[in-house]
Amino acid sequence: MELNLPQVDVGLFTNRINEMKAFYGGTLGLQFDSELPIGDAFTQHRFAANGSIIKLMEARNPLPRRHPGGYETIIIASNRFPQPEAFNDPDGNSVVFVPPGRDDVNQIEVRLGVSDVDRFDAFYTGALGAVAIGGHRYRIGETVFATFRHPLAKAVRPAPLANLLEVVKAMAVLGIRYISIHVKDCDAAFQSATAAGATVGVAPATFGTVARAAFVRDPDGNFIELAVSNLKRG
């Protein structure tokens, strides 16, 4: 698929937005970008990380606990840290800072626990067009993804959802829940990914004046947004 931006965004859901904003903006020192209402039940609070946006999805209603496996760790390259330094945010999500170039991370890396690393190898390189860099690690633009075998992760093939708001509701579980890949043509990227084996989350649709977006799901059902966004960064 043809990228519009070389950085992939990461979305987290939380009920503790004040503590999370203080952590990402204060403790980690990430720059606040903007706020975006999502329907009546969610607000997206956006923080910049080396060109990616960390999207804190504030949920008005109580969220269930996260599922085993899936997106588990965000690694951020930073000159502020000569050695890797690990943090846990107020919800227990893992965030690690590393010096630029450490393990080929010059922007951000996302690690996820999966049911079958070989199946994910075919998915990332085939359905998402990622470049394999060895050790079950892949690059989409500047962003690195790494998979590892998680004993509780399970392969699933869920049914498509009706619209973008239903996708947001389905993702609404505590933790790191989705990634957003910025593409030049949402419809073409969706067709390419699903033809190569990605499960349909929701077909391309226009979200107000904000974006045209679709969602696909990986072999374990984790959500991946394919978006053409009209939002300005910074």
N, C-alpha and C positions, 0 to 999 in steps of 0.2 A: 504494500500500500504506500501511497505517496504522502509524506508527512508535510504538514504546514508549519509545525514547530518541532524542533529537535528534542524538546524536553517533555516528559510524560508527567502528568499531575497525579496526585494521590488523595483519595477521599477517606476520611474517618468520621464515624458517627459517635456522638457523645450527648450525655445529659448534664455534663459539668462544664458548660461553655466558659464561664468566667475563669475557672481554674485552668482550663486548657489554653485559653488565650494568654493568660499570664505565663504559662509554661512555654508555649511556642514563641511568643513575642518577647518575654522577659528572660526566662532561664536560657532558652536556646538562642535568643537574639535574632529571630527571623523577622523580616520586615512585613508589617501588615499591608495587605494589598487592597481589599475591598470586602463589602458584604453584599449578599444576594439572597433575597427571599425565594424559597422554593415551596410553592403552594402555601397552605395555611399552617402546616405543621413543622416546617423546617426553615432554618436560615443557614446559609453557607458563609463561613468566615474564612477568608483566604489569606494565606501567608506565603511569601515568596522564598524559595530555596534553590538558588543556582539556576533560575529560569523556570523551574517547576513551581507549581502551586500546591501547597498542602491545604486541602479543603476540609475545614472543621465543620461538619454538618451538625448543627445544633438541633436536637429533636425536642419538641414540646412535651411529648408523651414518654413514659418510661420505656427504655430499650431493654430487650432481652440480652443475656450474656452472649459473647461471641461463640462461634462454632470452632471446633478443632481444625487446625490447619489454615490454609488460605494465606492472605497477606499478613505477615507477622512482624517485619522489621523494615524501617526506613534508614538507610545509610546516607549521610550527607558529607560531601567533601568540603573541607574548610581549612584555610591557612591558620586559623586560630588554634588548631589542635595538632601538635607535632606527633602525637601518638593517638591511637583510637581511644575514644571515651564514650561509654555507653550510658544512656539515660532511660528511665521509664517515665512516660507522661502520667498525668493524674488518673487515667483509665488503665494504666499498665501496659500501654503499647511501647514497643522497643524502638528507640531512636539512637543511632550511633553516629558520631562524628569521626571522620578519618582525615588524615592529611591528603591533599590532592595527589592522585596517582596510585594510592594504596590499593592493591588488588584491582587495578585498572579503573578505579572509580574517580572520575574527575568532575562529576556532576552529582547525581544521586543513584543509589541502587535500592531496589525493592526485593526483599527475600520472601518467599512463600513456601509453606509446607504443602506437599501434594501427595496424592495416592500412588503415582507412577511417574518417576522422573523421565523415563524413556518416552512415554506417551506425551508428556509435556514438551519434550524436545521436538517432537514432530509438530506439536501445536504451535509453539512459539516461532519456529522457523517456517512452517507452512502457512498457517492461518494468519499470523501477524507479521510475517516477513522479517522477523528478527534475525540478526546475525549472531551465530553461535561463536562464543569466545572461549569455550572449553570449561569443563567442570560443571556442566549443567547450568551455564550462565550465558546470557544473551544480551544483545544490545539493540534497543529500539531508539534510533536517533542517538542522543548522548546518554540516555538513561539505561542502566544495567538492571537486568532481572536475574535472580538466582533461585533455583528450585532445590529443595531437599525432601527426602522421603519422610512423611509424617505418619506415624502408625495409626492415627485416628482419622486422617483425611480419607474421603470416599469419593469415588467417581459417581457423578450424577448427570442426568440429562433432563433438566426441568422444562416445563412447557413455556412457550413465549408468554409475555405479559402484554396487557392491553395498551398501555401508553407510558410515557416517561414518568409521570407521577406514581404509577403503580410500581415501576422499577425502583424508584426512590424508597417507597414503602417496603418493598421486598428486601432492599439492602439494609434497612434500618435495624441494625444489630450493633452493639458496642464493638468498637475496634476499627481496624483498617479494612475497608469493605470494597473499594474499587479503585481502578486506575482510569485515567482519561488520556487517550492518544489523540493528538490534534492532527487531523488529516486535511488534505486539500479538497477532497470530494467525499462527503459522508456516505452517500449512496453507493458509490463505487467501492469504497473500503468495506462497507457492510456486505456487499455482494461477494467480494473477493474472500473475505474472512469466512463467511458461511459456506461458500462453495468449497473451501478447503477444510471444513469440518467443525468450525466454531458453531456452538449452539445459539440459536436466536434468543436474545433477551427481549428486545423490542425493535421493530423496524424503524427506519429513519423517520424522524418527525421534527417539526420546527417548534422550538420552545420560545414563544413570544418573539421579542427582538434580540434575544440573548444568543441563541445558537441553533444549529441544526445538528441533531445528535441521534445516534443509535446505540444500542447495547448488544454485545455478544457475551457469551459465557464460555469459560475454559472447560476442560474435561471434568473438573471438580465443581463446576457451577459458579466459580468466582466471576464477578462482573467486570467487564471491560467496556468503557465508553469510547465510541468513535465520534469525534465532534469537530464541527467547524464553528468556532466561537467568534462572536462579535465583541467580546469583552476585551478591553485594553488592560495591559499589565503595568503595574506600578503607577 
